[in-house]
């Protein structure tokens, strides 16, 4: 009798092969491109995906100030922060946020799609967002993400 034993391979952080990708979000919808970025950061685009390990890739986001929203979100969407002091809740509309800190919109969108654990915080540190079209990571030879 021929018994084959298949074992599930669980890839650790040390054994995972990490690539660098660059994403140009000019003219892209924030939610749709954020879900693709979150998937790559998490490592779900690889056949060796392991849910409990950081096996994802690094992602560089450029032209974050040129990302767009659908519908009336630019005028109606609010970003809420709280300073933990009484009366410390602050609300900022997406249009004002895009003028002041355009990188925060992409960071908030991707961060909301990652796990809310220590692993999610570690994965989020592998994303670098820039408002312009230049970045200081040319030494890593990033590939364009489709």
Residue frames relative to the residue before (quaternion, step in Angstrom):
aa qw qx qy qz dx dy dz
X 1.0000 0.0000 0.0000 0.0000 0.00 0.00 0.00
X 0.2656 -0.7770 0.5566 0.1265 3.54 -0.79 1.06
X 0.0202 -0.7959 0.6049 -0.0150 3.57 -0.48 1.16
X 0.1932 -0.7710 0.6003 0.0892 3.50 -0.75 1.09
X 0.1759 -0.7763 0.5947 0.1130 3.53 -0.94 0.81
X 0.1180 -0.7783 0.6161 0.0281 3.52 -0.62 1.20
X 0.1175 -0.7930 0.5955 0.0529 3.53 -0.89 0.92
X 0.4238 -0.6781 0.5405 0.2617 3.51 -1.04 0.80
X 0.2689 -0.7657 0.5666 0.1427 3.55 -0.75 1.07
X 0.1296 -0.7815 0.6088 0.0422 3.52 -0.76 1.10
X 0.2497 -0.8020 0.5301 0.1160 3.56 -0.39 1.26
X 0.2920 -0.7513 0.5667 0.1707 3.57 -0.89 0.93
X 0.6932 -0.4699 0.3441 0.4247 3.54 -1.30 0.20
X 0.6625 0.5214 -0.3040 0.4437 3.59 1.00 -0.79
X 0.7270 0.4354 -0.2397 0.4737 3.60 1.03 -0.75
X 0.5445 0.6350 -0.3980 0.3767 3.59 1.22 -0.28
X 0.3222 -0.7247 0.5781 0.1918 3.54 -1.05 0.83
X 0.1383 -0.8143 0.5623 0.0398 3.57 -0.59 1.17
X 0.1649 -0.7578 0.6259 0.0819 3.53 -1.00 0.93
X 0.3592 -0.6862 0.5823 0.2469 3.53 -1.35 0.22
X 0.0703 -0.7886 0.6107 0.0129 3.55 -0.90 0.97
X 0.1921 -0.7435 0.6262 0.1347 3.55 -1.21 0.60
X 0.1230 -0.7930 0.5963 0.0215 3.55 -0.94 1.00
X 0.1929 -0.7549 0.6182 0.1037 3.56 -0.82 1.04
X 0.1457 -0.8415 0.5183 0.0451 3.59 -0.38 1.24
X 0.3272 0.7522 -0.5113 0.2564 3.60 1.20 0.33
X 0.8399 0.1287 -0.1334 0.5101 3.56 -0.71 1.14
X 0.5565 0.5995 -0.3965 0.4167 3.61 1.24 -0.02
X 0.4990 -0.6246 0.5057 0.3242 3.56 -1.22 0.52
X 0.5605 -0.6605 0.3891 0.3134 3.57 -0.82 1.04
X 0.7115 0.4762 -0.2782 0.4354 3.61 0.73 -0.97
X 0.6880 0.4929 -0.2922 0.4454 3.57 0.88 -0.89
X 0.6963 0.4420 -0.2868 0.4873 3.59 0.90 -0.83
X 0.6078 0.5605 -0.3548 0.4365 3.60 1.12 -0.60
X 0.6486 0.5099 -0.3313 0.4577 3.59 0.99 -0.73
X 0.6330 0.5100 -0.3352 0.4762 3.60 1.06 -0.65
X 0.6512 0.5123 -0.3115 0.4653 3.57 0.99 -0.87
X 0.6558 0.5124 -0.3128 0.4577 3.60 0.94 -0.87
X 0.6358 0.5308 -0.3262 0.4557 3.58 1.03 -0.74
X 0.6713 0.4772 -0.2943 0.4847 3.60 0.98 -0.83
X 0.6327 0.5293 -0.3325 0.4572 3.60 0.98 -0.79
X 0.6884 0.4816 -0.2673 0.4719 3.56 0.99 -0.85
X 0.4669 -0.6881 0.4360 0.3442 3.60 1.15 -0.58
X 0.4034 0.7465 -0.4550 0.2701 3.59 1.23 0.25
X 0.6007 0.5626 -0.3642 0.4358 3.59 1.24 -0.17
X 0.6456 0.5116 -0.3116 0.4737 3.60 1.27 -0.08
X 0.5161 -0.6326 0.4668 0.3400 3.59 -1.09 0.55
X 0.6809 0.4735 -0.2868 0.4794 3.60 1.20 -0.40
X 0.2210 0.8050 -0.5218 0.1754 3.62 1.14 0.59
X 0.0357 -0.7703 0.6365 -0.0147 3.52 -0.92 1.01
X 0.4111 -0.7680 0.4243 0.2470 3.64 -0.42 1.13
X 0.7501 0.4066 -0.2230 0.4714 3.60 1.02 -0.69
X 0.7020 0.4154 -0.2556 0.5189 3.60 1.26 0.19
X 0.4758 -0.6640 0.5039 0.2808 3.55 -1.18 0.64
X 0.1276 0.8162 -0.5454 0.1417 3.58 0.03 1.31
X 0.4504 0.7260 -0.4233 0.3015 3.59 1.25 0.22
X 0.5238 -0.6258 0.4928 0.3019 3.51 -1.40 0.05
X 0.5322 -0.5873 0.4988 0.3508 3.53 -1.37 0.21
X 0.1065 -0.7939 0.5976 0.0352 3.58 -1.02 0.82
X 0.1536 -0.7516 0.6382 0.0650 3.54 -0.98 1.02
X 0.1437 -0.7905 0.5932 0.0508 3.58 -0.71 1.11
X 0.0500 -0.7983 0.6001 0.0081 3.58 -0.74 1.06
X 0.8022 0.2555 -0.2374 0.4846 3.56 -1.31 0.49
X 0.1543 0.8181 -0.5358 0.1408 3.59 0.95 0.86
X 0.6316 0.5451 -0.3409 0.4333 3.60 1.14 -0.47
X 0.6904 0.4596 -0.2763 0.4856 3.61 1.26 -0.19
X 0.4159 0.6838 -0.4864 0.3506 3.61 1.23 0.31
X 0.2420 -0.7886 0.5549 0.1076 3.57 -1.11 0.70
X 0.3339 -0.6915 0.6022 0.2185 3.51 -1.37 0.40
X 0.4228 -0.6632 0.5393 0.3009 3.56 -1.24 0.33
X 0.8218 0.2595 -0.1805 0.4740 3.54 -1.21 0.47
X 0.7452 -0.3818 0.3060 0.4531 3.55 -1.08 -0.83
X 0.2953 0.8022 -0.4851 0.1844 3.59 1.22 0.33
X 0.6031 0.5774 -0.3720 0.4056 3.60 1.02 -0.66
X 0.7424 0.3767 -0.2154 0.5105 3.60 1.10 -0.66
X 0.7698 0.3944 -0.1939 0.4630 3.61 1.11 -0.58
X 0.6111 0.5708 -0.3655 0.4089 3.63 1.07 -0.58
X 0.1405 -0.7982 0.5838 0.0475 3.55 -0.92 0.96
X 0.2231 -0.7239 0.6375 0.1408 3.52 -1.16 0.75
X 0.1481 -0.8206 0.5513 0.0277 3.56 -0.62 1.18
X 0.0525 -0.7663 0.6402 0.0141 3.56 -1.00 0.95
X 0.1249 -0.7779 0.6103 0.0826 3.53 -1.25 0.39
X 0.3313 -0.7875 0.4968 0.1524 3.56 -0.77 1.08
X 0.4674 -0.6941 0.4068 0.3664 3.61 1.35 0.01
X 0.5749 0.5093 -0.4050 0.4961 3.58 1.24 0.44
X 0.5973 -0.5582 0.4095 0.4050 3.62 -1.10 0.49
X 0.8138 0.1707 -0.1634 0.5309 3.57 -0.80 1.00
X 0.5159 0.6868 -0.3861 0.3364 3.58 1.24 0.25
X 0.4398 0.6839 -0.4747 0.3369 3.59 1.17 0.37
X 0.0552 -0.8030 0.5934 -0.0058 3.56 -0.81 1.04
X 0.1458 -0.7804 0.6056 0.0542 3.54 -1.01 0.90
X 0.0541 -0.7829 0.6198 0.0008 3.54 -0.98 0.92
X 0.3925 -0.7049 0.5418 0.2355 3.57 -0.90 0.94
X 0.6375 -0.5750 0.3622 0.3630 3.57 -1.11 0.72
X 0.6192 0.5468 -0.3514 0.4405 3.61 1.01 -0.71
X 0.6794 0.4706 -0.2879 0.4838 3.60 0.94 -0.86
X 0.6324 0.5293 -0.3267 0.4617 3.57 1.05 -0.76
X 0.6384 0.5263 -0.3254 0.4578 3.58 1.03 -0.76
X 0.6591 0.4933 -0.3101 0.4756 3.60 1.07 -0.66
X 0.7348 0.4354 -0.2382 0.4623 3.59 0.89 -0.93
X 0.8045 -0.0419 0.0992 0.5841 3.57 0.64 -1.19
X 0.1360 -0.8387 0.5202 0.0864 3.62 0.18 1.18
X 0.6019 0.5706 -0.3709 0.4179 3.61 1.13 -0.43
X 0.5948 0.6026 -0.3606 0.3912 3.59 1.11 -0.61
X 0.6020 0.5673 -0.3690 0.4237 3.61 1.08 -0.60
X 0.6865 0.4558 -0.2855 0.4894 3.60 0.88 -0.90
X 0.6385 0.5279 -0.3337 0.4497 3.59 0.98 -0.79
X 0.6730 0.4921 -0.3013 0.4627 3.60 0.91 -0.87
X 0.6525 0.5221 -0.3206 0.4459 3.58 0.99 -0.81
X 0.7007 0.4512 -0.2753 0.4792 3.59 0.89 -0.90
X 0.6410 0.5406 -0.3305 0.4331 3.58 0.96 -0.84
X 0.6473 0.5267 -0.3161 0.4512 3.59 1.08 -0.68
X 0.6923 0.4651 -0.2700 0.4812 3.58 1.22 -0.40
X 0.6157 0.5303 -0.3480 0.4675 3.59 1.27 0.00
X 0.6358 -0.5297 0.3774 0.4156 3.62 -1.18 0.35
X 0.3885 -0.7162 0.5333 0.2275 3.57 -1.10 0.71
X 0.4742 0.6389 -0.4487 0.4070 3.58 0.72 1.14
X 0.7153 -0.3849 0.3287 0.4818 3.57 -1.30 -0.18
X 0.6276 0.5336 -0.3325 0.4592 3.57 1.06 -0.72
X 0.6523 0.5190 -0.3125 0.4555 3.59 0.96 -0.82
X 0.6553 0.4981 -0.3131 0.4738 3.59 1.02 -0.76
X 0.6428 0.5059 -0.3204 0.4777 3.59 1.07 -0.68
X 0.6391 0.5187 -0.3200 0.4691 3.59 1.02 -0.77
X 0.6474 0.5432 -0.3217 0.4269 3.59 0.96 -0.85
X 0.6246 0.5567 -0.3366 0.4320 3.60 1.11 -0.59
X 0.6261 0.5422 -0.3381 0.4470 3.59 1.26 -0.18
X 0.6196 0.5040 -0.3468 0.4917 3.58 1.29 0.22
X 0.0893 -0.7821 0.6166 0.0135 3.55 -0.95 0.97
X 0.1068 -0.8177 0.5657 0.0066 3.58 -0.63 1.17
X 0.0315 -0.7906 0.6112 -0.0213 3.56 -0.95 0.99
X 0.4805 -0.6873 0.4696 0.2761 3.57 -1.02 0.86
X 0.7306 0.3997 -0.2374 0.5000 3.60 0.99 -0.70
X 0.6164 -0.5682 0.4024 0.3679 3.53 -1.32 -0.22
X 0.6323 0.4867 -0.3551 0.4871 3.61 1.21 0.31
X 0.0407 -0.7828 0.6208 0.0144 3.55 -1.20 0.56
X 0.4780 -0.7036 0.4513 0.2697 3.62 -1.11 0.59
X 0.5683 0.6299 -0.3650 0.3835 3.62 1.21 0.29
X 0.2591 0.7961 -0.5143 0.1860 3.61 1.03 0.63
X 0.5855 0.5936 -0.3728 0.4073 3.60 1.14 -0.51
X 0.6498 0.5174 -0.3134 0.4603 3.60 1.16 -0.51
X 0.3065 -0.7859 0.4796 0.2416 3.62 1.31 -0.16
X 0.0405 0.8344 -0.5482 0.0396 3.62 0.57 1.10
X 0.3539 -0.7088 0.5761 0.2012 3.52 -1.18 0.74
X 0.5016 -0.6377 0.4687 0.3495 3.61 -1.05 0.57
X 0.3129 -0.7340 0.5747 0.1819 3.55 -0.98 0.90
X 0.4387 -0.7232 0.4710 0.2502 3.56 -0.80 1.01
